[in-house]
Amino acid sequence: MPNGLDVHIPSSIAEAIVLPDDRKASEIKRTLAVALYREKLLSFGKARELANLSPYAFAQLLGERSIEQHYGTDELDEDLAYASGTTHPS
């Protein structure tokens, strides 16, 4: 999938979401990120990237939604890369 993955949401569903139109896409992404993380289908780093949040903000979001954080090899690799200075926090 070189260009990502597009998901179509029918207009009848999009219109039923009780949020201002300018917040719908970001809230759907955040909700999807939390759900995929909760089900261990995405690492913390990839889920927060999908949610377009900093590590701190995504951790807060997980807490607000009562989702326990799990720590795996992806998270360890990200932490080690950050600690060695080879990556910058988002």
N, C-alpha and C positions, 0 to 999 in steps of 0.2 A: 504494500500500500504506500507508494511513494508520495501521494498527495493527501494522506490522512483518510479519515472516515467521516462521511457526511451522514447524518441521521435526519430523516424527514419526519416532521411532526405535523399531522394534519391540522389544517386551520381551525377545525372545530375544537380540537384539543388545545391548541395554542390560545385561542380566544377564551377558553374556559379557565385558563390559569389566572388566578386572582392576584396579579401583579401589574404594575405599570409596564407598558410595552418595552420601554428602554431597559428594564431590569430582567425581563424574561429569559433571554439567552444566557446571561451570566448566572442566574439562579439555577437554571436547568443544568448548566455545566458543573456548578458547585454540588448540586444534589447528586448528579451522576458520579462525580469524583468521590464523594463520601460513600455512596453505595458500592462502587467498585473497590474502594479501599476496605470497607467493612467486610466484603466478601473475599478479600485477599486476592482480587483479580488485578489490582494495581498496587505498586509500592507507594509508600508515603510520598516520595519525591515525584513520581509520575502523576499521582492523584492531585497533589498540590499544583503541579504544572497545568493539569487539565482545569483545575479550579481557578487558575491564574492568581494564586495567592502566595505570599511569602511563607516560609516554613512555620514561622510563629503564628501567622494568621490562620493557616490551615490547621495547625494544632489546636488553636482556639475554637475553630469551627467544629472540629471533631469533639471537643469537650462539650460544646453547646448542644451537640446532638447525641451525647452520651455514647460515643464510639471510642472504645479502647484502642490505644495505639499499639501496633505490633512492630517489632524491630527485627528485620531480616538482613540478609546479605546485601541487598540493594541499598538499604539505609546505611549499613556499615560502610560500604564502598563510597557512598556520597559523603559521609562524615570524614572518612579517611582522606578523600580527595580535598575536601574543604580544609581539613587540618594541615595538609601538606602545602596548601596554597595553590593547588592546581585548578581550582574552581572558585567561583565567587557566588555568594548566596544571592538568591533572587529576591 
